[in-house]
């Protein structure tokens, strides 16, 4: 079984919304063959709690406005380190970069097919590593090479 057209539509809109709010490393997996509770997972991250919340709010607003979809459950708001939006057909995980590295959800789902995402979402790949490199250079007082 593969993810439904509706799941692909939701994933595409959510991925674009995440990219528009400067999410890092947006990726989606078709988990329909291994899970019966949902068709697809979308993973995204951000370097701070405020941006995590902003990404989630944009995804929620965009899916409601464009596709009439509301999450049946939203978890993790209090700390904004890992917020989960459950739309039944898809589940969106937006994590703080540190949680993303620690929990490494990509490792769990790497055997599932990746879902094709919009170009803007694909362009987010590697942004977390780039941000960490720039942050390390800034913290150590080294120039970042952008001069």
C-alpha positions in Angstrom: 0.0 0.0 0.0 1.2 3.5 -0.7 0.3 6.9 0.7 -3.0 8.3 -0.7 -3.2 11.3 -3.0 -4.7 13.2 -0.1 -1.7 12.4 2.1 0.7 13.6 -0.7 -1.3 16.8 -1.0 -1.1 17.4 2.8 2.6 16.6 2.8 3.4 18.9 -0.1 1.5 21.8 1.5 3.1 21.2 4.9 6.6 20.9 3.5 6.2 24.2 1.5 4.8 26.0 4.6 7.8 24.7 6.7 10.3 25.8 4.0 8.6 29.2 3.8 9.3 29.6 7.6 13.0 28.6 7.1 12.8 25.1 8.5 15.9 23.0 8.3 16.2 19.6 6.7 12.6 19.0 5.6 12.0 15.4 4.6 8.9 13.1 4.2 8.5 9.4 4.3 5.8 7.1 3.1 5.2 4.9 6.2 2.0 3.3 5.0 3.5 -0.1 4.5 4.8 -0.3 8.0 2.2 1.6 10.0 -1.5 1.3 9.9 -2.2 4.5 11.8 -0.9 7.0 9.2 0.3 7.2 5.6 3.3 9.6 5.9 5.6 11.5 8.2 7.0 14.9 7.6 10.1 15.9 9.6 11.5 19.4 9.9 13.7 21.2 12.4 14.7 24.7 13.6 17.6 26.1 15.7 15.4 27.6 18.4 12.0 27.1 20.2 10.4 30.2 18.8 11.1 29.2 15.2 9.8 25.6 15.9 6.5 27.2 17.0 6.4 29.6 14.1 6.9 26.7 11.6 4.1 24.6 13.3 1.7 27.6 13.3 2.4 28.2 9.6 1.8 24.5 8.7 -1.4 24.5 10.7 -2.7 27.7 9.1 -1.7 26.7 5.6 -3.3 23.3 5.7 -6.5 24.8 7.2 -6.7 27.6 4.7 -5.7 25.7 1.5 -7.0 22.2 2.2 -9.5 22.5 5.0 -7.5 20.2 7.2 -7.3 20.5 11.0 -5.0 18.4 13.2 -6.9 15.9 15.4 -4.1 16.3 18.0 -1.2 18.7 18.7 1.4 17.8 21.2 4.5 19.4 22.6 3.5 23.0 22.7 4.6 23.7 26.2 8.4 23.5 25.6 8.3 23.9 21.8 11.2 21.5 21.5 9.3 18.9 19.5 5.8 19.6 18.3 3.7 16.9 16.7 0.7 17.6 14.5 -1.5 14.6 13.8 -3.7 14.9 10.7 -4.5 11.1 10.7 -3.4 10.8 7.1 0.0 12.4 7.9 1.9 13.2 11.1 4.1 16.3 11.1 7.1 16.4 13.5 8.9 19.8 14.0 11.8 19.5 16.3 14.4 21.7 17.8 17.7 20.9 16.1 19.1 19.3 19.2 16.1 16.9 19.5 16.4 16.1 15.8 19.9 14.9 16.2 19.3 13.1 19.5 16.1 11.2 18.4 17.3 10.7 14.8 13.9 9.8 13.4 15.4 9.5 9.9 17.3 6.4 11.1 14.0 4.8 12.2 12.3 5.4 8.9 15.2 5.2 6.4 13.9 2.0 4.9 10.6 3.7 3.9 10.3 5.5 0.6 11.0 9.2 0.6 8.2 11.4 -0.7 9.0 13.9 -3.4 8.8 17.4 -2.0 8.7 20.9 -3.5 12.0 22.4 -4.6 11.9 25.0 -1.7 11.6 22.1 0.8 14.4 20.1 -0.8 16.6 23.2 -0.6 16.4 23.1 3.2 18.6 19.9 3.3 21.8 20.5 5.1 20.7 23.8 6.6 21.0 22.5 10.2 24.6 21.5 9.6 25.3 24.8 8.0 23.7 26.7 10.8 25.7 24.7 13.4 28.9 25.4 11.5 28.2 29.1 11.4 27.2 29.1 15.1 30.4 27.4 16.1 32.5 29.8 14.1 30.6 32.8 15.7 31.0 31.3 19.2 34.7 30.8 18.7 35.2 34.3 17.2 36.4 32.9 13.8 35.3 34.5 10.6 32.6 32.4 8.8 34.0 33.0 5.3 31.2 35.3 4.2 33.3 38.4 4.2 
